[in-house]
């Protein structure tokens, strides 16, 4: 399944195509590799033809978002569940009917497709993205960009080896002016030395219950859905959406909603990989088919050479799936004026520094400064991650995608390290330089997984 990248001539052709695109030329030509075979395409004006892979749930948000952008065509849809195509096309593709595929490998052979949005279950993210990169397709991959630590390393390696391909991580807040101004304020010393961040993922989720194994529904290529995961019988609680709560396919809510807040916490704190992680929690209250925790508390230590005291920074992260408290008050002095919370959900971040603290959600932040924690600077604003992806493709500048895959890997890595600590039931020492646990073969074995042929994430890309 692995393909070599285009040679020097092909790279120069592609750079020429991108330069002509950014200049607004009427006819465009490029030469990305497709499964080892060079191809050339031409598009009208600067139109980008994108395919969405995985169209149940969030995939439809991708289709809708791309459909609103100028000179972008949702040219193909791919899903292992053929039952979804008719309704999704009727609902979202009113101007032009896209091609449909059940096998992403066949989609990658389509020379007319310029880019793909990968919105599959987590266990497919990295492999689908690596194959797409090798096929010469620009890639936007939903969070988390990898199902385990090893996959993230290989995805970054693939992106590094193909610098002319735009590879965007699905951390959408990276495109928000709100998050950008937050990071600028913190990094320029607005809170003084920031010594701790807390990511919060409180989402009211009921029990998923129990279902018996059964035959896969007609129209579902279940073997392809399993892909890299172990062979198991079909079960409704291991399929649409509820796969999130099964280790074979998902990463629990810390790797679902939580990875957005993990990315913001790490970004604001200014750290990459930790030296120590400790996580504990459990699947509490309910007896059902879920095997990921619905309560999880994780703490990470990072080196901080400029810090006082023990010269370290801390990142705390908390997941809750039932009752929540209003922990992110925007105006704590005013009763009832709450900061992006409800009786059901509280999602966001807190930062603690020498001068005060900051509260943040997806589209707003505010600092509270001084001994009396007086309201200070604030920021707002949402961007468009999908538009940034398209702009990066046209300009031939991956940085414009606002979701660097390396940053995505670091944030996902914290998710995976926390889950390993939780599953082993102990704290762990980590070596950021070697990217492995210190003197712990049991923990290191959990940085990867056994892959089911032919859906194997390669050791070399």
N, C-alpha and C positions, 0 to 999 in steps of 0.2 A: 504494500500500500504506500510505501514511501517513494517519493520522487526527488530527483535532484533539481536544483534551482537553475534558471536560465543562465547561460554563459554570459561573458562580458558584453557581447553584441546585444543580447536580449535586454540586459540591464540598461544599456545606453538607449535602446529603442524605447524602453518604458519611461526613462527619465525625460526623453524628448517628448513623449506623449503627455506626460504630466505638465511639462512646461507649456506646451501648446494649450492644454486645458485651462491652466490658470490665466493665460493671456486671452481667453475667450475665443479661440479659433472655431471656425464653423465645422471643420472636420477633424476628428481625433483618431489617433492610431496608437496602439500599445502592443506590447508583446510579452504578457505574463505567461508563465509556464503552466501547462495543464497536464498533470500526471505524466511528466517527463516529455511532453511534446509541446513545442513552441506554437503560439497562436497569435494572430493579429485580429483586432476588431476595430470597427469604426462606429461612432455614435453620433447622433444628431446633436449639434451644439455641444453642451457639456453635460448631457444626460448621463446619469449613473444608473445602471440596471442592478438592482439588489434582490437577493433571495432571502426569505425568512425561513429558518429551519426550526421547526417546533412551533405549532400554531394553536396550541391549546392554552388558554389563559394569557400570560404575559406576551406570548408571540403575537397576539392580535393587537396589543398596544404598539408593538414595533411596526406592524403593517399599517396601522392607522397613522402613526407618526411619520413614516416615510412617505405615505400617500399625500401628506399635506405639504411636502417640500417641493420647491420648484425644480424642474428638470431632474426629478428622481422617479424612476419607475419600479414598482414592485413587480418584477418580471417573473418570479417563480416562488412557489411555496413548497415546502418539504415537511412531511410528517409521516410517521409510521402508521398513523390512524387515518385511513382513507375516509372514514365516516365524517371527518371534520371539514373536508374540502368544500363541499357544496355550500354549507351555511356560512363559512368564513368568507368565501368569495362573494356570496350574495350580499353580505353585510359590509365588507370592506373594499371590494374591488369593483366599483361600479363603472369605472371608465374603460378598463381593459382587463380581460381575463388572463391571469398569469398561468404559466405552465405549472404542472404539479408533479411532484416526485415523492416516492416513499423511501427511497434509498439515497442518502446524501452523497454517496459515491457516484451515482449517476448524475446528480446535480452538478458535482464538481467537474464532470466531463462536458458540461454545457459551456461552450466557448463564448456565448453571448452574455454570461453573468460576470459582472465586474466585482461584486462584493456580496458578502453573506452576513446575516445577523443570526447568531447561534443562540436559540432560546429553548434548548432541550433540557431534560433533567441534568443535574449537576455531573453525574458520572460520565456523560458524553462531552462535556464542555471542552476539555483540553484536547482530546483526540480529534474531535470535529474541527477545532481551530487549527491544530497542527496540520491536518490533512488539507484544510482550505489554504493555509499559507503555502504549502508545497504545491498546490494546484494554481498558485498565482492569484488567488482571490484576496481582496481586502477583507478584513475580519473585524466584526464587533461581536464580542462574546459576553453573554450575560454573566452577572455575578452568581456565585463565585467563579472565577475564571478556571478553577481547577477543583477536582474532587479530593485531591490529596497533595501533599507537599511536593513529591517527586514530579507530578504532572505539571505543577506550576513552573518548576525549574526547566522542564523540557519545553514548555510553551514559550518561556522567555528566550531560551536558546534558539528556538525556531525563528522568533521575531528578530533576534540579533543577527541571524544568518541571512535574513531576507529584509534588509533595511528599506527597500523600496516598496514593501508591502505595509499598508497601514493596519495596525493591530490595536484595536481599542478595547480596553477593559470596561465592563458595564457599571463602573462606579459613577453613576449619573451626577452625583453632587460635585464632581470635579468640574462640570460645566457650569455650575451655578455661581453667579457673581457673589451670592451670599457666602458660599464656602470659600471662595477665593479671597474675599475681603477678611473673612475670619482668620484664614491662615496668615495673611499679611499682617494683621493686627497682632497676632500672637508672636510671629517670628520676628517682628520689629520691636518686641518688648512691651507691648501694650499692657500685659499682665505682669511684667517683670519676668523673673525666671519661672517658667511653667514646669512644675514638678510632678503633676499628676493629671491624668485625664480619666474620665469615666464614660463608657459607652452604655447606653440604656436601650433595651429592647423588651418592653413590656407589651405584650399583645394577648388579648383575651382569646384563647383558643380552647374549644371544647374537646372532649374525647372523640377520637376517630372510630371508636367501637371495634368490632371484630367481624371479619368476613372469612369464610372458608375459601380455600383454593378452588379454582374452577377453570374450565377451558377459556382461552383468550377469546374476546369477542370477534365476530366475523369482520374482516376488513382491517384488522390490526396485525402488523408484522411484529409479533411479540419477540421473536429471536433477535430482530434488529433493534427493538426497543431495549432489550437487555444489553446488547452490545458488549462493552468490556466487563460487565458485572457477572457474577456467578449465575449459572443456570438454575432457575427456580420456577415452580409452577406459577401461573398467572394468579394474581389476587388483586381485588379492587383497591385494597389498602396499600398496595405496592405499585399503583399505577397513577392515573391522573391526580396531580397535586399531592396526595398523601405520601408519594415517594419521598417527600422532604423529610419524613420522620422515620426513615429506614436507612441504616448505615450503608447498605449496598449502593444506594443511589443518591442520597442526600447527606446533609451535614447538620441537621437540626436547625433551630431558628437562629443560632449564632452564625450559621453559614447561609441563612436565607435573608430575612430582614436585617439581621445583626451585622452582616459584613459591610453594609453601607455605613453604619455607625462606627464599626471598627476602623474603616478607612479614614473617616473624619478624625477619629480620636488619634490615630497614629500620625496623620498628616499634621494636625495641630500641635501634637507633642514633639514632632520633629525627629522621629525614630524610625528604625527599619525592623531589624530582627532582635529578639530579646536574648538575655543570658539565662533567664529562669522563668518558668511558668508553673502555676499551680491552679488547678480547676477542680471544683467539686459541685455536685448537684444530684439530680436524679429525675426519673420519670415518676412524678408524685401524683397522688390522688386517684388516678385512673388506672384501670386494668384493661388494656386494649392492645392493639397491634403495634403501637409506637415503640420503637426501641432507642430513639434519641432522647436526651433529657428535655423536659419542659421547664425545669428550673436549673440554671447553671450560673455559677459565679466563678470568674476567672481573673487571675492577677498575673501581670507580666512585669518583670524587671528589665530595665535597659540601662546601659552605662551612660553617665552624664558627667564627662570630665570637668565641665564648668560648674557643676552643682556644689552646694554646700553639704554639710553633714556626711552621709555615706556616699555621696556622689552618684546617685542613681535617679532614674525617673520611673514612675509607676503608671501602668495603665490597668484600670479595672474594667471589667465588662460583666453585665448582668442580664440574664434572660429570665423572664417570667411569663407564664402562659395562663394566668388566672387573674385574681384580684391585683390591682395596681394602686399606687399612690401617686399624687401629683408632684413629682420630683423636679420638674423643669419649670417652675414658676417664673414668668417673665417679669411680673410686678408683684413680688411677694408681700409688699406693704398694702396691697389692695385685695381684699377678700373676693374670691370668685374670678379674678383676672388671671387665668392660667396660661402657661406657655406650652402650646401644642400638646395638650393632654386631653383625655376624655375619661369617662368612667371605664372604658375598655382598654385604651392604649396610651402608652407614653413611650415615645421613641425620640432619641436625640443624644446629645453629648453635654458633658460638663467639663470645664477646664479650671484648674486651680493653680494660681501663681502667687508670687510674692506681693503683688499689689491688689489682688482680689480674685474673683472668679468670673467665668463666662458660662452662659447657657445657650445652647444652639439646637435647632431642628433643621429640616431640609431647606427652609427658605427664610430663616430669620435667626439672628444671634444678638445677644446683648451682654455687655460687661457690667459688673458691679464692683466698684473700686473703693479703696480706703477702709478705715476702721469701721465706718458706718455702712459700708457696702452701698454707696450711693450709685444710682443708675449712671452708666457711662456710655461710651461709644456703642453703636449698634450697626447692623447691616442686614440687608434683605436682597432678594432677587433670585429668580430662577432662570436657567439657561435652557439650551436644547442640545442634549447629547447626540441626538440623531443628526441634527444639522452640522454639528462639529465634525462628526465622522465623514459626512459628505464633503465638507469644506477641505478636510485634510486630504481626501482622495484627489480632489480637483487640483489642489495646490502642490501635491506631492510632498507634503510636510506632515509626517505622522504626529508631531507635537500638537498640531491644531485639533486633533481628535479629543484632547483634554482628558484622556483616560489611559495614561501610559501603562502598558501591560506589566512593566516591572513593578510599578507602584501597586498595581492590582495583585500581583503575586505576593508582595510583602504583607498586604492586608489579609489575603486569604491564608497565608502561612500562619498568622496568629490564630485564626480560626482552627486550623488543623492541629497546631500544637496544643491549644486548649482542649480540643476534643481527645487528643491522645492522653493528656494528663488525666482528664476525667475518666476515660475508659480504663486506664491502668490504676487509678485510685491513688496517685501519689504525685508529688511535685517533681519537676524534671529540670536538669541543667542542660542548657543548649549552647552550642558553639556557633555563633553567627558566621564566622569565617569559613569553617568547614561545612556549615549547614547540616549539622547532625547533632544528636544528643551526646553528651559526654559520658563515655563508659557505660552505655546502656543499649545493649543489642536488642532487647525486647522493644524498647521505644523506637529505635531506629528502623526496625522491621515494619512499624506502622506508618512510616513516612511514605510508603508506597503500598501496592496491593498486587495480587496475582491477577493477570489479565486473561480473558477468554479469547482464544484465537478465533478469527483473525483480527480482533479488535484490541490490538496491543499498542500501548503507548511506548514508542521506541526509546531505548537508552541513549541513542544518538540520533539527532535530527539534522 
